[in-house]
Amino acid sequence: MILVEFIQDKCDLLDNYNIGDMVVVSINLRGREWINAEGQTKYFNTIQGWKIALNDASNNPPPVPRFSENDEDLPF
């Protein structure tokens, strides 16, 4: 599980989903700098969602075939 925050008008996007739903989320990565009282610089990252959709397993690409370790042929 990855924590994703939705802010402002994007919060309404979550109304159509339930806990446990498998979803695909489009995100932006945000970072910020913070200086504490001791003068130490800290960095924080946030994952902000801006689009969400149910995960449709039929859209997933087929798995890539694995090569056995005993294969003498190179895969290229």
C-alpha positions in Angstrom: 0.0 0.0 0.0 1.2 3.5 -0.9 -0.2 6.6 0.8 -1.4 9.1 -1.8 -3.0 12.5 -0.8 -5.8 14.2 -2.7 -6.2 17.9 -2.0 -8.7 20.6 -2.8 -11.1 19.8 -5.6 -9.5 16.4 -6.2 -10.9 15.0 -2.9 -14.3 14.5 -4.6 -12.6 12.0 -6.9 -12.5 9.5 -4.0 -16.3 9.5 -3.4 -16.8 6.7 -6.0 -14.3 4.3 -4.4 -14.2 2.0 -1.3 -11.4 0.8 0.9 -9.9 -2.3 -0.7 -10.7 -1.3 -4.3 -7.8 -1.9 -6.6 -7.2 1.4 -8.4 -4.7 3.1 -10.7 -3.8 6.6 -9.6 -2.0 9.3 -11.6 0.3 11.3 -9.4 2.6 14.2 -9.0 5.6 14.0 -6.7 6.1 17.0 -4.6 9.1 17.9 -2.4 9.8 20.6 0.1 12.6 21.8 2.3 12.0 22.6 6.0 14.5 24.0 8.5 13.9 23.0 12.1 14.5 25.1 15.2 18.1 23.8 15.4 18.8 25.0 11.9 18.9 21.5 10.4 17.5 21.2 6.9 15.0 18.4 6.4 13.4 17.3 3.1 9.8 15.9 2.7 8.2 14.2 -0.2 4.5 14.0 -0.9 2.6 11.9 -3.5 -0.4 13.9 -4.7 -3.1 12.2 -6.7 -4.9 14.0 -9.5 -6.7 11.1 -11.3 -8.0 7.7 -10.1 -9.7 4.8 -11.9 -10.6 1.2 -11.1 -7.8 -1.2 -12.0 -9.0 -3.2 -15.0 -6.8 -6.3 -15.0 -7.7 -7.0 -18.7 -5.7 -3.9 -19.7 -2.5 -5.2 -18.1 0.2 -6.4 -20.5 1.0 -10.2 -20.5 3.9 -11.3 -18.3 7.3 -11.3 -19.9 8.6 -14.8 -20.4 11.4 -15.8 -18.1 14.5 -17.5 -19.4 15.8 -20.5 -17.5 19.3 -20.2 -16.1 20.4 -23.3 -18.1 19.6 -21.7 -21.5 22.7 -21.6 -23.7 21.1 -19.1 -26.1 21.3 -15.4 -25.3 17.9 -13.6 -25.5 19.2 -11.0 -28.0 
